[in-house]
Amino acid sequence: MSESVALAFEEREYTLSQLDALASGMATTLEHRGVRAGDRVALMSSNRPEFVVALRAIWRLSASAVLLSPAWKRAEVDHALALTKPSHAVGDHPVLAEAMPMLSLDESVAAGKRAFEEPDPGSDALFVFSSGTTGMPKAVRHTHRSLAVAVQHWRSALQLTAGDRMQVMTPPSHILGLLNIVMALDTGSWIRLHRRFDIDLMLHHIEADRITIEMAVAPIALALAAHPKLETYDLSSLRYVMWCATPVTESVAETVTRRAGVNWVTAYGASEVPVIACNQLENGRLDTVGRAVPGVDVRTVSLDSGEPLAPGELGEIQVRSDSRMAGYVPDSATAEVFSDGWYRTGDVGFLDEQGWLSITDRSKEMIKVRGFQVAPAEIEAVLHGHPAVDDCAVFGVPDTVNGEAVVAAVKAREPVDADTLVSLVGDRLASYKRPARIAFVDEIPRLPSGKVLRRVLKERLWTSV
């Protein structure tokens, strides 16, 4: 009996045995280049089978993968490399190749067959990046054990089986894309990778591949709702579409359900604790992110005193789970997000009597664009570099397409064109960090300590934004 296909990409198909053989071959190649147990290997790649092969090869050597976003520019890559200090690099991206010697994923690697020791469950498996409010991204460190628990939680929440079929269009460097890839292969589900998001391709493959579970961040959901020929596609194979990374826009979800008859489910997670809560798969409620998944404890605490709150009371959402990250790099940033073993999400919300969790706000100043966290200070640092900028502050406003949009308030010392400032940020940082709007103001409100009063700015500019 022939082995079934595990992964598809364009016209190529791979069984799990073929992926394992390629991973063994790449592991040997990396070993010859000097990669040893405990080493960190930078991995910057588009969504492709070679990413999967490289990740599995790194883990076979008991090394850890430092996942760099393919959207990043040189300044962001340099910062990530300085932070995590990887000794080797693998990828398909010229920015990483410029920064350090890189094994190209476009080089052919001979398949191999050899035994490797299983990594220590407590050893580092991967580093993904999560921006802090103080500026450039922090590295989130996960061990093999914490990642395995997260995969188990996600599989259980999705009720995923070997009979399910998925496709991944989100970047593999993001915790959602990574988790879906690792989980599907670990479960024996069929999975198709795509280089990038394309709504027509996505709809075509739901129909052609009989996809059973689809993942949607806000731009994907909006593209579905707006698609002029949505009704012409046969989407009957879908068990549900999972809305991730941003709050649900109920009108968008309901439009898709009305037009295509698909069922939506919501979930909530973070790079630091990948799976926190999930809705019920049948007749899910779009006004909440669901209940805590088994194995995860969720509580809300007072924003003032930190004391646990009763159901219905608004406070900071805190989480406790074995899937929790081992810590940040730099380690100095770790202590501030832990409280007696609880991870402080920085999100504000409430739990009802039945344990349904609703998120209302963010206590942190992060902006979430298409599921990616954007640190205002990082954009402010770039804007401050322009000679015409006297002062500036960046904040997010709700946006139906991207979840949130970046707005930059700028106090100029001399005339400067808004497009010039937007281009400056676009040249230095990833495209999703570009301001959607520059608002010129007479002053940037600050506390005596120098802290920007972003909420005041947002309220002042809200009507114009």
Secondary structure per residue as TSV (DSSP state, phi and psi in degrees):
chain	resnum	aa	ss	phi	psi
A	1	M	-	360.0	127.3
A	2	S	-	-74.7	149.4
A	3	E	-	-73.5	140.9
A	4	S	-	-77.9	156.5
A	5	V	E	-70.7	136.6
A	6	A	E	-104.3	-34.1
A	7	L	E	-142.1	135.4
A	8	A	E	-121.7	146.7
A	9	F	E	-151.6	113.8
A	10	E	T	52.0	-122.0
A	11	E	T	-92.5	-2.0
A	12	R	E	-91.6	147.8
A	13	E	E	-135.2	145.5
A	14	Y	E	-134.4	136.4
A	15	T	E	-85.7	167.3
A	16	L	H	-63.8	-35.7
A	17	S	H	-63.3	-39.7
A	18	Q	H	-66.5	-41.2
A	19	L	H	-63.3	-40.5
A	20	D	H	-64.2	-40.6
A	21	A	H	-65.7	-41.8
A	22	L	H	-66.4	-38.3
A	23	A	H	-65.4	-39.1
A	24	S	H	-62.7	-43.2
A	25	G	H	-63.7	-42.7
A	26	M	H	-69.3	-35.4
A	27	A	H	-59.9	-41.7
A	28	T	H	-63.9	-42.3
A	29	T	H	-60.4	-45.8
A	30	L	H	-64.7	-37.7
A	31	E	H	-62.0	-41.7
A	32	H	H	-65.4	-25.6
A	33	R	T	-84.3	-2.8
A	34	G	T	108.2	4.7
A	35	V	-	-72.4	130.0
A	36	R	-	-129.1	167.0
A	37	A	T	-54.2	135.1
A	38	G	T	90.5	-12.6
A	39	D	-	-72.4	157.3
A	40	R	E	-108.0	133.4
A	41	V	E	-121.1	119.2
A	42	A	E	-70.7	136.0
A	43	L	E	-132.6	113.0
A	44	M	E	-127.9	108.3
A	45	S	-	-151.1	152.5
A	46	S	-	-74.1	172.4
A	47	N	S	-73.0	109.7
A	48	R	S	-161.8	161.0
A	49	P	H	-58.1	-33.8
A	50	E	H	-63.5	-27.6
A	51	F	H	-62.4	-46.4
A	52	V	H	-61.3	-44.1
A	53	V	H	-61.5	-46.2
A	54	A	H	-63.1	-43.5
A	55	L	H	-60.7	-46.3
A	56	R	H	-67.9	-32.9
A	57	A	H	-66.5	-43.1
A	58	I	H	-60.8	-43.9
A	59	W	H	-69.1	-32.0
A	60	R	H	-61.3	-30.0
A	61	L	T	-89.5	7.0
A	62	S	T	58.6	29.5
A	63	A	-	-97.5	174.4
A	64	S	E	-119.9	151.2
A	65	A	E	-100.7	128.7
A	66	V	E	-99.2	106.2
A	67	L	E	-88.8	113.5
A	68	L	E	-102.0	135.6
A	69	S	-	-68.9	130.6
A	70	P	T	-67.6	-8.0
A	71	A	T	-85.7	-11.8
A	72	W	-	-71.8	149.8
A	73	K	-	-96.1	178.5
A	74	R	H	-59.5	-40.3
A	75	A	H	-61.4	-40.0
A	76	E	H	-70.5	-40.2
A	77	V	H	-65.3	-45.4
A	78	D	H	-58.4	-41.9
A	79	H	H	-62.9	-45.8
A	80	A	H	-63.5	-39.8
A	81	L	H	-69.1	-39.6
A	82	A	H	-65.0	-33.3
A	83	L	H	-73.3	-47.0
A	84	T	H	-97.4	-17.9
A	85	K	-	51.9	54.4
A	86	P	-	-67.3	147.0
A	87	S	S	-90.7	-19.1
A	88	H	E	-142.1	167.3
A	89	A	E	-142.2	145.3
A	90	V	E	-135.8	142.5
A	91	G	E	168.8	-170.7
A	92	D	S	-130.5	17.9
A	93	H	-	-110.1	127.8
A	94	P	H	-62.3	-28.5
A	95	V	H	-64.8	-42.3
A	96	L	H	-68.6	-39.6
A	97	A	H	-62.2	-33.2
A	98	E	H	-72.3	-30.6
A	99	A	H	-81.5	-32.4
A	100	M	S	-162.7	161.2
A	101	P	-	-57.4	131.5
A	102	M	-	-132.2	133.0
A	103	L	E	-77.0	118.0
A	104	S	E	-78.0	135.5
A	105	L	T	-71.7	-10.6
A	106	D	T	-85.4	-9.9
A	107	E	S	-77.3	138.6
A	108	S	-	-76.0	134.6
A	109	V	-	-117.8	128.4
A	110	A	-	-68.3	137.6
A	111	A	-	-65.6	149.9
A	112	G	-	-137.3	172.3
A	113	K	-	-147.1	103.6
A	114	R	-	-152.2	161.1
A	115	A	-	-90.7	142.7
A	116	F	-	-127.3	149.3
A	117	E	-	-72.0	143.1
A	118	E	-	-66.6	138.1
A	119	P	-	-63.4	149.8
A	120	D	-	-61.8	125.9
A	121	P	T	-54.8	-28.6
A	122	G	T	-86.0	-3.2
A	123	S	S	-83.9	161.0
A	124	D	E	-66.1	133.9
A	125	A	E	-104.8	-44.0
A	126	L	E	-158.8	159.3
A	127	F	E	-123.9	120.1
A	128	V	E	-114.6	161.6
A	129	F	E	-109.8	136.5
A	130	S	E	-134.3	122.3
A	131	S	E	-70.7	140.4
A	132	G	-	-99.9	167.1
A	133	T	T	-71.0	-12.1
A	134	T	T	-89.8	-1.5
A	135	G	S	142.7	-123.0
A	136	M	S	-65.7	161.7
A	137	P	E	-61.3	148.7
A	138	K	E	-99.0	152.1
A	139	A	E	-92.2	128.7
A	140	V	E	-94.1	122.1
A	141	R	E	-101.2	120.8
A	142	H	E	-115.4	138.6
A	143	T	E	-87.7	169.5
A	144	H	H	-60.0	-35.4
A	145	R	H	-68.2	-48.1
A	146	S	H	-65.9	-36.4
A	147	L	H	-66.6	-41.6
A	148	A	H	-62.3	-38.7
A	149	V	H	-66.7	-41.7
A	150	A	H	-61.2	-42.5
A	151	V	H	-61.2	-43.4
A	152	Q	H	-62.3	-43.4
A	153	H	H	-63.0	-42.3
A	154	W	H	-68.1	-42.5
A	155	R	H	-60.7	-43.7
A	156	S	H	-66.1	-42.4
A	157	A	H	-63.6	-39.2
A	158	L	H	-83.4	-11.0
A	159	Q	T	52.7	45.4
A	160	L	-	-75.7	137.7
A	161	T	-	-129.4	172.3
A	162	A	T	-63.7	-17.0
A	163	G	T	-84.5	-6.8
A	164	D	-	-80.6	156.2
A	165	R	E	-132.5	128.0
A	166	M	E	-129.7	163.7
A	167	Q	E	-136.2	146.9
A	168	V	E	-120.8	121.0
A	169	M	-	-117.1	-8.6
A	170	T	S	-83.3	153.3
A	171	P	-	-60.4	140.8
A	172	P	T	-71.6	-14.3
A	173	S	T	-80.3	-14.7
A	174	H	S	-86.9	144.0
A	175	I	H	-58.2	-32.4
A	176	L	H	-67.3	-50.7
A	177	G	H	-61.0	-43.7
A	178	L	H	-61.4	-48.3
A	179	L	H	-61.1	-41.5
A	180	N	H	-64.2	-41.5
A	181	I	H	-64.9	-51.6
A	182	V	H	-61.8	-44.3
A	183	M	H	-63.8	-45.9
A	184	A	H	-61.0	-45.6
A	185	L	H	-68.1	-37.0
A	186	D	H	-68.2	-31.2
A	187	T	H	-87.0	-21.4
A	188	G	T	90.0	12.6
A	189	S	-	-75.1	158.8
A	190	W	E	-86.6	139.4
A	191	I	E	-140.8	139.6
A	192	R	E	-113.5	130.9
A	193	L	E	-97.1	146.0
A	194	H	-	-124.4	144.0
A	195	R	S	-59.6	-39.3
A	196	R	S	-158.3	171.3
A	197	F	-	-75.0	129.7
A	198	D	-	-145.1	113.1
A	199	I	H	-61.6	-40.0
A	200	D	H	-66.9	-40.8
A	201	L	H	-64.4	-41.4
A	202	M	H	-59.9	-48.8
A	203	L	H	-64.7	-40.9
A	204	H	H	-58.1	-44.3
A	205	H	H	-78.7	-25.2
A	206	I	H	-58.4	-43.8
A	207	E	H	-72.9	-50.4
A	208	A	H	-70.6	-38.4
A	209	D	H	-94.7	-3.5
A	210	R	T	55.3	53.4
A	211	I	-	-62.8	137.3
A	212	T	S	-104.7	-27.0
A	213	I	E	-132.4	125.4
A	214	E	E	-117.0	141.3
A	215	M	E	-103.4	136.2
A	216	A	E	-137.3	122.1
A	217	V	-	-90.0	173.9
A	218	A	H	-52.8	-46.5
A	219	P	H	-61.5	-33.4
A	220	I	H	-68.7	-43.7
A	221	A	H	-61.6	-41.8
A	222	L	H	-66.4	-39.5
A	223	A	H	-64.9	-36.5
A	224	L	H	-62.9	-47.9
A	225	A	H	-63.4	-32.3
A	226	A	H	-92.2	-6.1
A	227	H	-	-66.6	124.2
A	228	P	T	-67.5	-22.1
A	229	K	T	-117.0	26.5
A	230	L	G	-54.0	-40.9
A	231	E	G	-66.2	-17.8
A	232	T	G	-81.5	-11.0
A	233	Y	S	-92.6	142.7
A	234	D	-	-89.1	103.6
A	235	L	-	-107.2	18.9
A	236	S	T	-67.5	-16.4
A	237	S	T	-73.9	-19.7
A	238	L	-	-68.8	125.8
A	239	R	S	-73.5	-41.0
A	240	Y	E	-170.2	165.9
A	241	V	E	-111.9	128.2
A	242	M	E	-93.7	120.0
A	243	W	E	-90.1	118.2
A	244	C	-	-124.9	163.6
A	245	A	S	77.9	-28.7
A	246	T	S	-137.2	158.5
A	247	P	-	-59.9	145.5
A	248	V	-	-68.6	134.6
A	249	T	-	-93.1	102.2
A	250	E	H	-58.7	-37.6
A	251	S	H	-63.5	-35.7
A	252	V	H	-68.3	-48.5
A	253	A	H	-59.6	-43.4
A	254	E	H	-67.5	-33.1
A	255	T	H	-63.1	-44.4
A	256	V	H	-65.4	-42.6
A	257	T	H	-61.3	-44.3
A	258	R	H	-63.7	-41.4
A	259	R	H	-81.7	-34.3
A	260	A	H	-120.6	-7.6
A	261	G	-	73.3	18.0
A	262	V	-	-89.1	150.6
A	263	N	-	-97.0	133.2
A	264	W	E	-100.7	146.7
A	265	V	E	-132.2	145.3
A	266	T	E	-113.2	151.8
A	267	A	E	-143.5	164.8
A	268	Y	E	-140.2	130.3
A	269	G	-	-158.5	-178.2
A	270	A	-	-151.1	160.7
A	271	S	S	-57.5	-35.9
A	272	E	S	-74.3	-35.6
A	273	V	S	-134.9	93.7
A	274	P	S	-57.4	-35.5
A	275	V	-	-128.0	115.5
A	276	I	-	-109.8	-54.9
A	277	A	E	-141.3	155.6
A	278	C	E	-148.9	147.8
A	279	N	-	-78.2	164.5
A	280	Q	-	-68.6	146.1
A	281	L	S	-75.8	-24.3
A	282	E	S	-107.6	128.3
A	283	N	S	53.7	48.2
A	284	G	-	-67.1	154.8
A	285	R	-	-93.8	123.4
A	286	L	T	-82.2	-9.3
A	287	D	T	-88.5	-0.2
A	288	T	S	-136.3	168.5
A	289	V	-	-95.6	10.7
A	290	G	-	96.4	-162.0
A	291	R	E	-105.3	159.2
A	292	A	E	-57.4	135.6
A	293	V	-	-72.4	152.6
A	294	P	T	-55.3	132.3
A	295	G	T	98.7	-4.4
A	296	V	E	-124.1	130.0
A	297	D	E	-101.8	135.8
A	298	V	E	-125.9	137.6
A	299	R	E	-142.3	162.9
A	300	T	E	-116.8	142.7
A	301	V	E	-127.9	157.2
A	302	S	-	-61.1	134.7
A	303	L	T	-68.1	-20.2
A	304	D	T	-93.7	-51.8
A	305	S	T	-100.9	-18.2
A	306	G	-	80.1	4.6
A	307	E	-	-77.4	143.0
A	308	P	B	-58.9	145.5
A	309	L	-	-109.2	158.1
A	310	A	-	-79.2	161.6
A	311	P	T	-52.8	139.6
A	312	G	T	89.4	-13.3
A	313	E	-	-89.3	136.7
A	314	L	-	-80.4	130.6
A	315	G	E	-165.2	-173.4
A	316	E	E	-76.7	136.9
A	317	I	E	-83.4	126.8
A	318	Q	E	-123.5	150.3
A	319	V	E	-135.0	143.4
A	320	R	E	-132.9	127.7
A	321	S	E	-166.9	154.0
A	322	D	T	-72.8	-9.0
A	323	S	T	-87.0	0.0
A	324	R	S	-64.0	145.0
A	325	M	-	-57.2	157.4
A	326	A	S	-76.5	-20.5
A	327	G	E	149.8	177.2
A	328	Y	E	-94.8	161.2
A	329	V	E	-118.8	119.3
A	330	P	S	-74.0	148.9
A	331	D	G	-63.0	-25.3
A	332	S	G	-60.9	-21.9
A	333	A	G	-84.1	-9.0
A	334	T	T	-72.5	-45.6
A	335	A	G	-56.7	-36.0
A	336	E	G	-69.2	-17.5
A	337	V	G	-104.2	2.3
A	338	F	E	-113.5	139.8
A	339	S	E	-139.3	102.9
A	340	D	T	52.8	42.7
A	341	G	T	88.1	-6.9
A	342	W	E	-94.2	137.7
A	343	Y	E	-86.9	126.8
A	344	R	E	-86.7	109.2
A	345	T	E	-72.4	-25.6
A	346	G	E	82.3	-3.4
A	347	D	E	-90.7	149.0
A	348	V	E	-111.9	135.7
A	349	G	E	-173.5	-162.8
A	350	F	E	-149.7	155.0
A	351	L	E	-106.5	138.1
A	352	D	-	-91.2	-177.7
A	353	E	T	-60.7	-29.0
A	354	Q	T	-91.8	2.9
A	355	G	-	89.1	8.0
A	356	W	-	-72.5	132.3
A	357	L	E	-104.0	127.9
A	358	S	E	-118.4	135.9
A	359	I	E	-106.5	129.7
A	360	T	E	-113.5	-24.3
A	361	D	E	-165.0	178.0
A	362	R	E	-122.1	127.3
A	363	S	S	-76.7	-27.5
A	364	K	S	-75.4	166.1
A	365	E	-	-97.9	12.9
A	366	M	-	-63.1	148.9
A	367	I	E	-109.4	133.9
A	368	K	E	-111.4	107.6
A	369	V	E	-109.6	116.9
A	370	R	T	53.0	32.5
A	371	G	T	89.5	-10.6
A	372	F	E	-93.1	135.9
A	373	Q	E	-82.3	133.4
A	374	V	E	-120.8	126.0
A	375	A	-	-89.8	121.0
A	376	P	H	-53.9	-40.4
A	377	A	H	-61.8	-30.5
A	378	E	H	-66.3	-42.1
A	379	I	H	-72.5	-38.7
A	380	E	H	-59.9	-38.9
A	381	A	H	-61.6	-38.2
A	382	V	H	-68.8	-45.9
A	383	L	H	-62.8	-38.7
A	384	H	H	-62.1	-21.4
A	385	G	T	-74.3	-10.9
A	386	H	S	-86.0	131.4
A	387	P	T	-60.8	-23.2
A	388	A	T	-83.5	-11.1
A	389	V	E	-90.8	117.4
A	390	D	E	-85.6	-41.6
A	391	D	E	-157.5	159.6
A	392	C	E	-160.4	161.0
A	393	A	E	-150.9	142.3
A	394	V	E	-118.8	139.6
A	395	F	E	-149.0	170.2
A	396	G	E	-110.1	149.6
A	397	V	E	-128.8	150.5
A	398	P	E	-56.1	139.9
A	399	D	E	-142.1	126.3
A	400	T	T	-66.7	-28.0
A	401	V	T	-82.8	-47.5
A	402	N	T	-110.1	5.8
A	403	G	E	89.1	-60.8
A	404	E	E	-139.8	154.5
A	405	A	E	-116.8	146.5
A	406	V	E	-86.6	126.1
A	407	V	E	-120.1	133.6
A	408	A	E	-114.3	120.5
A	409	A	E	-90.4	126.6
A	410	V	E	-126.3	129.2
A	411	K	E	-100.3	113.4
A	412	A	E	-97.3	144.3
A	413	R	S	-94.1	-12.8
A	414	E	S	-154.5	159.7
A	415	P	-	-57.7	136.2
A	416	V	-	-149.0	142.9
A	417	D	-	-80.7	137.6
A	418	A	H	-58.4	-40.7
A	419	D	H	-61.5	-33.0
A	420	T	H	-62.9	-42.5
A	421	L	H	-70.9	-38.5
A	422	V	H	-62.8	-42.8
A	423	S	H	-65.2	-36.1
A	424	L	H	-59.7	-46.7
A	425	V	H	-65.8	-42.3
A	426	G	H	-61.6	-31.8
A	427	D	H	-74.5	-28.5
A	428	R	H	-97.5	-31.5
A	429	L	S	-125.8	170.3
A	430	A	-	-58.5	150.9
A	431	S	G	-59.8	-32.4
A	432	Y	G	-71.8	-7.8
A	433	K	G	-94.5	-4.1
A	434	R	S	-65.8	135.5
A	435	P	-	-62.6	137.6
A	436	A	S	-78.1	-21.5
A	437	R	E	-154.1	140.3
A	438	I	E	-106.2	123.6
A	439	A	E	-111.3	118.4
A	440	F	E	-83.9	128.6
A	441	V	-	-128.3	163.4
A	442	D	S	-80.7	-27.0
A	443	E	-	-156.0	157.0
A	444	I	-	-105.4	114.0
A	445	P	-	-67.7	130.0
A	446	R	B	-137.3	154.3
A	447	L	-	-75.7	163.7
A	448	P	T	-55.1	-28.6
A	449	S	T	-71.5	-12.9
A	450	G	-	101.3	-9.2
A	451	K	-	-65.8	131.3
A	452	V	B	-71.1	134.7
A	453	L	-	-88.8	79.3
A	454	R	H	-63.6	-37.5
A	455	R	H	-62.9	-39.3
A	456	V	H	-62.8	-45.2
A	457	L	H	-59.9	-45.8
A	458	K	H	-60.8	-42.7
A	459	E	H	-65.0	-39.9
A	460	R	H	-63.9	-40.6
A	461	L	H	-94.7	-5.3
A	462	W	T	-55.0	-46.6
A	463	T	T	-63.6	-35.1
A	464	S	T	-79.1	-26.5
A	465	V	-	-80.9	360.0
